[in-house]
């Protein structure tokens, strides 16, 4: 088979897999088994994944579409969609481990998840260089938040020896906190990755890699401690029409009142009405629709404190 035929075959194979995954996602959504964030397009993500997987190779320089199993490729794509991340925006990477393909969030993907699920609204991150004036403290009373008192740098220090990094953030409820790591902690986190912190990026851009590490660590608890409320419409529990709404309001209003007996009721004399002349003025209340509850889909950044196997 020529190189051109091989390339066409790879493209068709990847297209078949992504089409199958999209069909499965749509099926899950229609049956209520899966909820996708409203700010995420599975179609666009899968299309971009198709372009990226065509050029992705394993450590032996073999195309992952040939060396990895179809099941693992489909699972990696489905994981990407469930997390709501885009590989084209470098929010995650496809990495081959033998014949198994995995989708792993990058630090940018963890920021997306922390914003979407963990209430992250703003953040700032910096590397700490040798010679910087850096001071911080932790409140002695609950909730024991950490705050930076001083970080003063000089132009000469920037780009020098990295001694630490921090990730300062604010949540939607007004909470402010800081994640701080020294260089020893950072290098231990790097040791969990495939390159053990010895890649070209780690050596040439130590400050940026340190920042990525502390961001991953700071976002981890925000993501894993979050719920799925963002996936549900606030109006999901509203009645289907105005009449039903009024009926529910009246029921709630009289729920705690004592029932009126016939003996206590005031008798009002009325004229006999011809039933045929009475027109219904209130439309019938539509029965409630029993919507099946979806499976709990909790985004979870599986990787360790640091995902460092990434291009810079």
C-alpha positions as CSV (number, residue, x, y, z in Angstrom):
1,X,0.0,0.0,0.0
2,X,1.4,3.4,-1.0
3,X,1.8,6.2,1.5
4,X,-1.1,8.1,-0.1
5,X,-3.4,5.1,0.2
6,X,-2.2,4.5,3.8
7,X,-3.0,8.2,4.7
8,X,-6.5,7.9,3.1
9,X,-7.1,4.7,5.0
10,X,-6.1,6.4,8.3
11,X,-8.4,9.3,7.7
12,X,-11.3,7.0,6.9
13,X,-10.6,4.9,10.0
14,X,-10.5,8.0,12.2
15,X,-13.7,9.4,10.6
16,X,-15.5,6.1,11.3
17,X,-14.5,6.2,14.9
18,X,-15.4,9.8,15.5
19,X,-18.8,9.4,13.7
20,X,-19.5,6.4,15.9
21,X,-18.6,8.3,19.1
22,X,-20.8,11.3,18.1
23,X,-23.7,8.9,17.5
24,X,-23.2,7.3,20.9
25,X,-23.0,10.8,22.5
26,X,-26.3,11.8,20.8
27,X,-27.9,8.6,21.9
28,X,-26.8,9.1,25.5
29,X,-28.1,12.7,25.5
30,X,-31.5,11.7,24.1
31,X,-31.9,8.9,26.7
32,X,-30.9,11.3,29.5
33,X,-27.8,9.3,30.4
34,X,-25.4,12.1,29.5
35,X,-25.5,15.9,29.9
36,X,-23.1,18.1,27.9
37,X,-22.2,21.7,29.1
38,X,-24.1,24.3,27.1
39,X,-20.8,26.1,26.3
40,X,-19.3,23.0,24.6
41,X,-19.7,21.7,21.1
42,X,-19.0,17.9,20.9
43,X,-19.2,18.1,17.1
44,X,-16.4,20.7,16.9
45,X,-14.3,18.9,19.5
46,X,-14.5,15.6,17.6
47,X,-13.7,17.2,14.3
48,X,-10.6,18.8,15.8
49,X,-9.7,15.5,17.4
50,X,-9.9,13.9,14.0
51,X,-7.4,16.3,12.6
52,X,-5.0,15.9,15.5
53,X,-5.2,12.1,15.7
54,X,-4.2,11.8,12.0
55,X,-0.8,13.3,13.0
56,X,-0.4,11.8,16.5
57,X,2.2,9.0,16.8
58,X,3.3,6.8,19.7
59,X,6.8,6.6,21.1
60,X,7.9,4.3,18.3
61,X,6.7,6.8,15.7
62,X,3.8,4.7,14.6
63,X,0.4,6.4,13.9
64,X,-1.8,5.9,17.0
65,X,-4.7,5.0,14.7
66,X,-2.8,1.9,13.7
67,X,-1.0,1.0,16.9
68,X,-3.8,1.7,19.4
69,X,-7.0,-0.3,19.7
70,X,-10.3,1.1,18.3
71,X,-11.9,0.6,21.7
72,X,-9.3,2.7,23.5
73,X,-9.5,5.4,20.8
74,X,-13.3,5.6,21.1
75,X,-13.0,5.7,24.9
76,X,-10.4,8.5,24.8
77,X,-12.7,10.5,22.5
78,X,-15.7,9.9,24.7
79,X,-13.7,10.9,27.8
80,X,-12.8,14.2,26.0
81,X,-16.5,14.9,25.3
82,X,-17.7,14.0,28.8
83,X,-15.1,16.4,30.3
84,X,-16.1,19.0,27.7
85,X,-12.5,19.8,26.5
86,X,-11.1,20.8,23.2
87,X,-7.8,19.3,21.9
88,X,-7.5,22.0,19.3
89,X,-7.3,24.6,22.1
90,X,-4.6,22.4,23.8
91,X,-6.9,21.7,26.7
92,X,-5.8,18.1,26.6
93,X,-3.5,15.6,24.8
94,X,-3.9,12.2,23.2
95,X,-1.1,10.0,24.5
96,X,-0.5,6.4,23.6
97,X,0.5,3.9,26.3
98,X,1.3,0.7,24.4
99,X,-1.9,-0.2,22.5
100,X,-4.1,2.0,24.7
101,X,-4.9,5.6,23.8
102,X,-5.6,8.0,26.6
103,X,-6.9,11.6,26.7
104,X,-5.3,13.6,29.4
105,X,-6.2,17.2,30.5
106,X,-3.5,19.8,30.3
107,X,-3.2,22.7,32.8
108,X,-5.4,24.8,30.4
109,X,-8.0,22.1,30.5
110,X,-7.9,22.0,34.3
111,X,-8.5,25.7,34.3
112,X,-11.6,25.2,32.0
113,X,-13.0,22.5,34.4
114,X,-12.3,24.6,37.5
115,X,-14.1,27.6,35.9
116,X,-17.0,25.5,34.7
117,X,-17.6,23.3,37.7
118,X,-15.5,24.7,40.6
119,X,-16.6,28.3,40.6
120,X,-13.2,29.8,39.5
121,X,-13.7,33.3,38.3
122,X,-10.3,34.9,38.3
123,X,-6.7,33.8,38.9
124,X,-3.1,34.9,38.7
125,X,0.1,32.8,38.7
126,X,3.8,33.7,39.0
127,X,7.1,31.9,39.4
128,X,9.3,32.9,42.3
129,X,12.9,33.5,41.5
130,X,16.0,33.5,43.7
131,X,16.4,37.0,45.1
132,X,12.7,37.9,45.1
133,X,11.1,39.3,48.2
134,X,8.3,36.9,48.9
135,X,6.1,36.7,52.0
136,X,2.8,35.0,52.7
137,X,0.7,34.0,55.7
138,X,-2.2,31.7,56.6
139,X,-5.1,32.8,58.8
140,X,-5.1,31.2,62.2
141,X,-8.9,30.9,62.3
142,X,-11.1,28.9,60.0
143,X,-11.2,28.8,57.0
144,X,-7.4,29.1,57.2
145,X,-7.0,31.0,53.9
146,X,-3.5,31.8,52.6
147,X,-2.7,35.2,51.3
148,X,0.4,36.8,49.8
149,X,1.8,39.7,51.8
150,X,4.6,40.7,49.4
151,X,6.1,39.6,46.1
152,X,8.7,42.1,44.9
153,X,10.8,41.2,41.9
154,X,13.6,42.9,40.1
155,X,14.2,42.7,36.3
156,X,17.5,41.0,37.0
157,X,15.9,38.2,39.0
158,X,13.4,37.2,36.2
159,X,14.7,34.3,34.3
160,X,17.1,33.2,37.0
161,X,16.9,30.3,39.3
162,X,13.4,29.3,40.1
163,X,12.7,28.6,43.8
164,X,8.9,28.3,43.7
165,X,5.6,29.3,42.2
166,X,2.1,30.2,43.2
167,X,-1.5,30.2,41.9
168,X,-3.8,32.8,43.4
169,X,-7.5,32.6,42.7
170,X,-10.9,33.9,43.5
171,X,-14.2,31.9,43.5
172,X,-17.7,32.9,42.6
173,X,-18.7,33.0,46.3
174,X,-15.9,35.6,47.0
175,X,-13.4,33.1,48.4
176,X,-9.8,34.0,47.8
177,X,-6.9,31.6,48.3
178,X,-3.4,30.8,47.1
179,X,-1.7,27.5,46.2
180,X,2.1,27.8,46.9
181,X,4.8,25.3,46.0
182,X,8.6,25.4,46.5
183,X,11.0,24.0,43.9
184,X,11.4,20.8,45.9
185,X,7.7,20.1,45.7
186,X,7.6,21.0,42.1
187,X,10.4,18.7,41.1
188,X,8.8,15.8,43.0
189,X,5.6,16.4,41.0
190,X,7.7,16.4,37.8
191,X,9.1,13.1,38.8
192,X,5.6,11.6,38.4
193,X,5.7,12.4,34.6
194,X,7.3,10.4,31.8
195,X,10.2,12.7,31.3
196,X,10.9,13.0,35.1
197,X,11.4,16.8,34.7
198,X,14.3,16.3,32.3
199,X,12.6,17.4,29.0
200,X,13.9,20.3,27.0
201,X,10.9,22.4,28.1
202,X,11.7,21.8,31.7
203,X,15.3,22.9,31.3
204,X,14.7,25.9,29.0
205,X,11.4,27.1,30.5
206,X,11.6,26.1,34.1
207,X,9.5,29.0,35.3
208,X,6.6,28.2,32.9
209,X,6.7,24.5,33.7
210,X,6.6,25.4,37.5
211,X,3.6,27.6,36.9
212,X,1.8,24.8,35.1
213,X,2.5,22.5,38.0
214,X,1.1,24.8,40.6
215,X,-2.0,25.5,38.5
216,X,-2.7,21.8,38.2
217,X,-2.4,21.4,41.9
218,X,-4.6,24.3,42.7
219,X,-7.3,23.3,40.3
220,X,-7.4,19.7,41.4
221,X,-9.4,20.2,44.6
222,X,-11.7,22.7,42.9
223,X,-12.6,20.1,40.2
224,X,-12.8,17.1,42.3
225,X,-14.8,18.8,45.0
226,X,-17.4,20.2,42.5
227,X,-20.9,19.1,41.6
228,X,-22.8,18.9,38.3
229,X,-25.3,21.7,39.0
230,X,-24.0,23.7,36.0
231,X,-25.3,20.9,33.7
232,X,-28.9,21.4,34.8
233,X,-31.2,24.2,33.6
234,X,-32.5,26.4,36.4
235,X,-36.0,26.2,34.9
236,X,-36.0,22.4,34.7
237,X,-38.4,22.1,37.6
238,X,-40.9,24.8,36.4
239,X,-44.4,23.7,35.3
240,X,-45.2,23.3,31.7
241,X,-47.9,25.9,31.4
242,X,-49.2,29.0,33.2
243,X,-52.3,27.2,34.5
244,X,-50.3,24.4,36.2
245,X,-48.2,27.1,37.7
246,X,-51.2,28.9,39.3
247,X,-52.6,25.5,40.6
248,X,-49.3,24.7,42.2
249,X,-49.2,28.2,43.8
250,X,-52.6,27.7,45.2
251,X,-51.8,24.3,46.6
252,X,-48.7,25.6,48.3
253,X,-50.6,28.6,49.7
254,X,-53.3,26.4,51.3
255,X,-51.1,23.5,52.2
256,X,-50.8,24.5,55.9
257,X,-54.4,25.7,56.3
258,X,-56.9,23.6,58.2
259,X,-59.4,21.9,55.9
260,X,-62.9,23.6,55.9
261,X,-65.7,21.3,57.0
262,X,-69.2,21.4,55.5
263,X,-70.6,22.5,58.8
264,X,-68.4,25.6,58.9
265,X,-69.0,26.5,55.3
266,X,-71.1,29.5,54.5
267,X,-74.1,28.5,52.3
268,X,-74.7,30.9,49.4
269,X,-77.9,30.7,47.5
270,X,-77.3,30.3,43.8
271,X,-79.5,30.0,40.7
272,X,-79.6,26.7,39.0
273,X,-77.4,26.7,35.9
274,X,-77.9,24.8,32.7
275,X,-74.7,22.7,32.3
276,X,-74.9,23.1,28.5
277,X,-74.6,26.8,28.8
278,X,-71.4,26.8,31.0
279,X,-68.2,27.2,29.1
280,X,-64.9,26.0,30.5
281,X,-62.6,29.0,31.1
282,X,-59.7,27.2,32.6
283,X,-57.7,24.8,30.4
284,X,-57.0,21.4,31.8
285,X,-53.7,21.0,33.7
286,X,-51.2,19.1,31.7
287,X,-49.8,16.0,33.5
288,X,-46.2,16.2,34.6
289,X,-43.7,14.4,32.5
290,X,-41.4,12.0,34.3
291,X,-38.0,12.8,33.0
292,X,-35.4,10.1,33.9
293,X,-32.5,11.3,36.0
294,X,-29.2,11.3,34.2
295,X,-26.2,9.4,35.4
296,X,-23.9,11.5,37.6
297,X,-21.0,12.6,35.4
298,X,-18.3,14.1,37.6
299,X,-15.3,15.6,35.8
300,X,-12.3,14.3,37.4
301,X,-8.7,15.1,36.5
302,X,-7.2,11.6,36.9
303,X,-3.6,12.6,36.4
304,X,-1.3,13.3,39.2
305,X,-0.5,16.7,40.6
306,X,1.4,17.6,37.4
307,X,0.7,16.8,33.8
308,X,4.1,17.8,32.4
309,X,4.2,15.7,29.2
310,X,3.0,18.6,27.1
311,X,4.5,20.8,24.4
312,X,5.4,24.3,25.3
